[in-house]
Amino acid sequence: MSGLMEDYERAQRRTRGTRARVVVAIASAVGVWLTVPLGVIAVMSGEAAGWWLIALGAALLAVTVMASVAAFRRRVTVVAERGKANPRFHEPQPSQNPVGGNSMIDSGIGAQ
């Protein structure tokens, strides 16, 4: 049982880490969205602070890309249990019940 709990806690830590990276990526993307246009407007009006805003936006863009890639790589993927896949999974099996259901002729509602 402790092995299952360890696997569960490891998956929870991985999920929390992925969520944190997504939050960082979104927050830095909002920062890029706010700083770069203001920097461009400031540069167009002749202010030197516009270049600082553009540089900050470029740095935030790099953080956004790195956090997004890290979150994508750490996402929890559903994989098969240890070992090989179940070979009979895709093989259809007939019903073990010889009595049919409503799909048999004269076995539905109102049948005589």
Secondary structure, DSSP 4 states (H G I P E B T S, - for coil): -HHHHHHHHHHHHHHHHHHHHHHHHHHHHHHHHHHHHHHHHHHHTT-THHHHHHHHHHHHHHHHHHHHHHHHHHS----PPSSPPPTTTTS----S--S--TTSTT-STT--
